[in-house]
């Protein structure tokens, strides 16, 4: 999970990749899109395959694929090769993201699971801190290739430790993997990600965007219909009737969608309005992830002692307040004003990630832990993709409108910034309402655990 989080450093390296490989800003963004889109489209199918063929085996395969991909990307001669290898890296990342929480759930008993998943979230956050602080230093000193090559020895060490330490109980009969369902899930989710990506870039009514949206809707509908008659489906439609699982995933997607604003809109406020440098922005991002890292194990510890739904809702309420608080920032605000908001927002996110993972892994059947891990990662990834497409598009539209009515560029930015964060606060308040709906189900679930 630390390795997966280190990929945040790629955002720091994009300008250097652009100049070194002779491309432009719009084209180089595919380095991010293909990785996120590839991992999103593959997570569900690979999570189910891990359940069928063994979590440990697929975890190690994911690490090996990740190691080979980052090595080859670091040696790649051109952008086309980098883009192709980013898809390969996405396969490895999807396997790791689906298998890691599943392995933790399988290893730790229910009374320790919250703390273990909280520690996993904290370690993942530590990777983000390392990426934001170390990524810039590596790129400045050695160039963009170093952020990939530096991960090779760490990945190989992880493979060695997994081979030595991890073991998996042999089961008499493994479920058969639903290849048809896996391919349909991959195609449908890929169309959905591209629909959101192109919708924000070339317009929601363009023929390509509409075709991708229709393709996603048709493919995912066919998947759900066909999976009803499969003995071991990639995604069991019956899971959608679980009164706990679906609302937990929806609430998570909504929260990740809004919190991600701090990674792709806030940096421009800090640099363009407050006139701060990249070091200041790196510190602010580090502050949020550091507080999240400290809060995650505490959230996991609390979820063992209190109903996790209460803690999840509390974290969402805190995030809602912080997002509305961000909307009050002006051109006269200081970096300290931003820092306080980032720190408190980090606490909310850290607590939420740990307790949300506990809820999802506790709600899926014991033979579907890989699918549960994939759902955790999928809710976060889809939240990020949706944030860039919808909230990013809204911000661009509001900014263009205000720029047409005022000659003060900073004031236009602040007004568009305010509107976007207010909408984000409303969306997070909706996530709070969704989370309240599963309080009774969580209480019944905990009663069953005690019995």
C-alpha positions, 0 to 999 in steps of 0.5 A: 500500500505504501508502494501504491501511494508513492505514485502521487509523485508522478503529479510532481514529475509531469512538468519534467516529463513534458519537457523531457519527452517533448510533449504538451500538458494536455497529452502528458495528462494521459500518464495519469488517466491511463493509470487511474482508468486502468486500475479502476477498470481492472480492480473488480475482475482481478479482485474476483480472480484473487478470490478464485486463485489465491490472495497471496498468489495474486498479491505477489503477481501484482508486486512483480508486475508493478516492479517490472513496470516501474523499471521499464518506465524508468528506461522508456525512450518515448511517451508512447512506451511510457503510456503503454507501461502505465497500463501494465503498472495499473494491473499490478496496482489493481492486484495489490489494492484488491489483495492487501485489505483482503489479506489483512481481513483474512489474517486478523480476527474481527476484534483486531481488524479495525486496528489492522485496517487503520494501520494499513491506511496510515502506512498508505498515507505515509506513502503519500507524504513520502511522494509529496516531499521526496518526489520533488527532491528526486525530480529536481536532482535526478529527473523524472525517471528517478521516481519510478526507478527508486521504487524497484528495490523497495518492490523487490524487497516486498516480493521477497518478504511476501514469499517468506512470510505470507502463507495461505491455507489450502482449500479443497476446492477453489471457486471457478473464475468467471472470465466472461464477467471479468471481461465485461466488468473491465470493458464497462468500467473502462468505458465509464472512466473514459466517458467521465474523462472525455466529458470533462475535456471535449463536452458531454454531448460530443459523439465520442462521449455519448458513445462511451456513456451508452457503452458503459451503461449497456455493458454494466447492465448486461454484466449484472443480468448475466451474473445472476446465473453464474455460480461464482460471479465477478460481482454478485448482484445479490451484494447490491441488495445488502442493506449495508454494503451499497450505501457504504460504497456510495457514501465513500464515493461521494466523500472521495469525490469532494475531498480530492478537490484539495489535490487539483484545485487548491494548489492553483489557489495557493500559487495563483491567488496567495502567490506561494511557491511549490514548497509551501504547497508541498508542505500543505499536502504533507500536513493533510496526509500526516494528520490523516496518517495519525488519525487512521489508526485511531479510527481503526481502534475506535471502530472496534470499541464503537459502532463504526457507522457512528465514527464514519458519519462523524468523520463525514460531518467533519469533512463537510464542515471543513469543505464549507470552511474552505469556501470562506477563503478569500484573496486576503487569506493566509497560508496559516488559514489554509494549513488549519483547514488542511490539518482538520480535513486530514483528520476527517479523511484518516478516520473515515478511510479506516472505518469505511474499510472496516465496514466494507470488509465486514459486510462482504462474505468471507469467500469474497474478500478480494472483491471487498478489497477491490470495492474499497479501491474502486470507490476511491478511484471512481471518486477521483475520476468523477471529481476531476470530470464533474467538479473540475468542469464546474470550476472551469465553467464558473471561472470563465463566467466570472472572468467575463464579468470582472477584470480582477483575475484573483477575484474571479478565481476566488469566486469560482473556488468558493462556488465549487467548494460550496457544491462539494460541501453539499455533496458531502452532506449528502454522503452524511445522509446516506451514512445515517441510513445504514446505522441500524444495519451496522448495529444488527451486524455487530450484534450477530458478531457478538453472538 
